[in-house]
Amino acid sequence: MLGVDDHQECEYCRPRLTSVRQPLEAMARSAVNLLLEQIDEPKKPKPIAHRLFDIQLIERDSCGPPRQDT
Protein backbone atom coordinates (compact mmCIF):
# COMPACT_ATOMS: atom_id res chain seq x y z
CA MET A 1 0.00 0.00 0.00
CA LEU A 2 1.32 3.45 -0.90
CA GLY A 3 0.28 6.99 -0.01
CA VAL A 4 0.91 10.26 -1.81
CA ASP A 5 2.26 13.58 -0.43
CA ASP A 6 3.82 12.01 2.69
CA HIS A 7 1.28 13.44 5.11
CA GLN A 8 2.20 13.31 8.78
CA GLU A 9 -0.63 10.82 9.31
CA CYS A 10 1.40 8.22 7.39
CA GLU A 11 3.54 7.82 10.51
CA TYR A 12 0.53 7.07 12.72
CA CYS A 13 -1.09 4.36 10.58
CA ARG A 14 -0.44 0.72 11.42
CA PRO A 15 1.40 -0.44 9.45
CA ARG A 16 3.15 2.89 8.92
CA LEU A 17 2.28 3.95 5.37
CA THR A 18 4.96 4.15 2.68
CA SER A 19 4.45 7.36 0.72
CA VAL A 20 5.69 9.42 -2.20
CA ARG A 21 6.92 12.89 -1.24
CA GLN A 22 6.43 15.52 -3.94
CA PRO A 23 8.07 18.98 -4.02
CA LEU A 24 4.75 20.82 -3.71
CA GLU A 25 6.31 24.26 -3.21
CA ALA A 26 8.46 23.94 -6.34
CA MET A 27 5.48 22.63 -8.31
CA ALA A 28 3.31 25.56 -7.20
CA ARG A 29 6.08 28.07 -7.97
CA SER A 30 6.47 26.64 -11.47
CA ALA A 31 2.71 26.79 -12.11
CA VAL A 32 2.54 30.42 -10.96
CA ASN A 33 5.49 31.35 -13.18
CA LEU A 34 3.81 29.76 -16.20
CA LEU A 35 0.59 31.61 -15.41
CA LEU A 36 2.41 34.95 -15.03
CA GLU A 37 4.15 34.44 -18.37
CA GLN A 38 0.76 33.87 -20.00
CA ILE A 39 -0.67 36.99 -18.34
CA ASP A 40 2.32 39.13 -19.40
CA GLU A 41 2.08 38.05 -23.05
CA PRO A 42 -1.45 36.78 -23.67
CA LYS A 43 -1.22 36.96 -27.47
CA LYS A 44 2.10 35.14 -27.74
CA PRO A 45 1.41 31.45 -28.46
CA LYS A 46 2.97 29.17 -25.89
CA PRO A 47 3.90 25.54 -26.40
CA ILE A 48 2.52 23.04 -23.95
CA ALA A 49 4.76 23.17 -20.90
CA HIS A 50 6.16 20.01 -19.39
CA ARG A 51 7.99 20.09 -16.08
CA LEU A 52 9.64 17.19 -14.30
CA PHE A 53 10.12 17.24 -10.55
CA ASP A 54 12.13 14.89 -8.41
CA ILE A 55 10.05 12.85 -6.02
CA GLN A 56 11.17 10.82 -3.05
CA LEU A 57 9.90 7.43 -1.92
CA ILE A 58 9.55 7.37 1.86
CA GLU A 59 9.70 3.69 2.73
CA ARG A 60 7.82 2.61 5.81
CA ASP A 61 6.16 -0.60 6.96
CA SER A 62 3.39 -0.90 4.34
CA CYS A 63 5.83 -2.00 1.61
CA GLY A 64 8.46 -4.67 1.70
CA PRO A 65 9.06 -8.37 1.24
CA PRO A 66 6.46 -10.87 2.49
CA ARG A 67 6.72 -11.82 6.15
CA GLN A 68 8.55 -15.07 6.75
CA ASP A 69 5.80 -16.51 9.00
CA THR A 70 3.12 -16.56 6.27
Buried (B, 14 or more C-beta within 10 A) or exposed (E): EBBEEBEEEBEEBEEBBBBEBBEEEEEEEBEEEEEEEEEEEEEEEEEEEEEEEEEEEBEBEBBEEEEEEE
